[in-house]
Amino acid sequence: MTVVIDGKSLKIEDLHEVARNRVRVKLSAQARRAVIRCRKVVEDLVAENAVIYGVTTGIGELARVRVPVEVSMELQKRIVYSHSAGVGEFFEEDEVRGAMLLRANTLAKGYSAVRLGTLETLIKMLNRNVVPAINQKGSVGTSGDLSPLSQMAEVVMGEGRAFYRGKLMSGGRAMKLAGIKPVVLSYKEGLGLINGSQMFTACGALRLCDAIKLVKSAIIASAMSADALRTPLRGFDKRIHEVRPYHGQNVVAANLRKLLRGSKLAGASGKVQDAYSLRCIPQIYGPSIDALQYARQQIEIEMNSAADNPLFFPDQRQRLSCGNFHGQPVAMALDIAAIAMSEIGGLSERHINRLMNPNLNVGLPAFLVKGEGLNSGLMVAQYTAASLASENKLLAHPAVTDNFSMAADQEDHVCMGPISARKLKEIIWNVIHIVAIEMMSAAQALDFLDDRPGHGTYAAYREIRKVVKPLKQDRILWPDIQAIAQKIANGDILRAVESEVGALKWGRS
């Protein structure tokens, strides 16, 4: 498999394959022509001694200062140096590879005026897995991810630090070992490599891939809880949801019907209707799917956009200063995704509570263990879920609503999108473990029931029982939670269920 970048057709699945599975990247012929054509514009304008932001002027508030043409190439290097100011732990390899892919795709559109050779160097680094070491903190998301992308640009120049074959080394050594010649930056190329939101957009795109898989797993967990609590199925009836045609709500209801098909437990409680946390699973989880669909739309627009300043338009031989580096669309989308995923964890915790509570789980022992008193069962596993759900409520506060003014008030509104991306990553980690506890609890509950669960829920139960045995008496619980969480994260449970009942619904197709 090869991912061909042309500046306009990249999907989050493509990014996943390149970032995590190291699929090779190739530049389309059309993109090559566009890059060459745009480069000629800036070279002609420089030859004419034109005033060009960040090429023959300083940057930010210093744009009023004219820079002589003879030192404008030195300016590009100093832009990279001065903006490499990040702190904190390094981004993970897949996150950096994702950012490299997205910056290459932006440059491939042919509006940034970098040389074809510079773009090809970035692609070679991806294909030979030279991964710049980039600190996580220091970007405000506007003018893009200046600090992280500067650390990427350092390695393009044969400087900075990079990982190669699992070892951290100087960027120059990594490039040499990979057989890649570093770039001496020319006009506009410092800005061209760093002026956009690709670092936190890549992180957000990867989190969306994780979120889609996780929400499907959460629906499976909900079906297991519904089976174990013998929830009436009438609340998931297709007719109910068709007359309230929200996409996400109908998707969740359809998936629950598929998962619970064949169940001898569902509805056995004799209740006319169940509590909101069970009866309204489609109405609660559905909006999260709709929110994630919106976030995907925004992120894929950004992935295929010309995010830079200035931009060059070959047809008119014009350069236009602009604000396409501003990460507000992605930051807001990621904050919405964070709220959506926090709600997934919140409802999952409520299911755990109902499974544990002898006043709510009629016919099941307190805390899902016999010999209560001597045994505490899964009591404290719910504490963990509640703790994680509470933390998510704090993390779901939107980062995009904050602002600082900087660069002598030239840059007086920023989006804080990198914080949105980091929060979403932490929320997803928390939700994986909440859902793992729900699955562990529901599986334990099913062990006390004689009738057969639904085809999908039973497939999930069997997969869980491969790594976690029934709880007969108290034991240390964290290894069980971790084992199920790992199966959720790597998709084992989802694959086992889909192999039994078919693919779960998600998109509109």
Secondary structure, 3 states (H helix, E strand, C coil): CEEEECCCCCCHHHHHHHHHHCCEEEECHHHHHHHHHHHHHHHHHHHCCCCCCCCCECCHHHHHCECCHHHHHHHHHHHHHHHCCCEEEECCHHHHHHHHHHHHHHHCCCCCCCCHHHHHHHHHHHHCCCEECCEEECCCCCCCCHHHHHHHHHHHCCCCEEEECCEEEEHHHHHHHCCCCCCCCCCCHHHHHHCCCHHHHHHHHHHHHHHHHHHHHHHHHHHHHHHHCCCCHHHHCHHHHHCCCCHHHHHHHHHHHHHHCCCCCCCCCCCCCCCHHHHCHHHHHHHHHHHHHHHHHHHHHHHCCCCCCCEEECCCCEEECCCCCCCHHHHHHHHHHHHHHHHHHHHHHHHHHHHHCCCCCCCCCHHHCCCECCECCCHHHHHHHHHHHHHHHHHCCCCCCCCCCECCCCECCCCCHHHHHHHHHHHHHHHHHHHHHHHHHHHHHHCCCCCCCCHHHHHHHHHHHCCCCCCCCCCCCHHHHHHHHHHHHCCHHHHHHHHHHCCCCCCCC
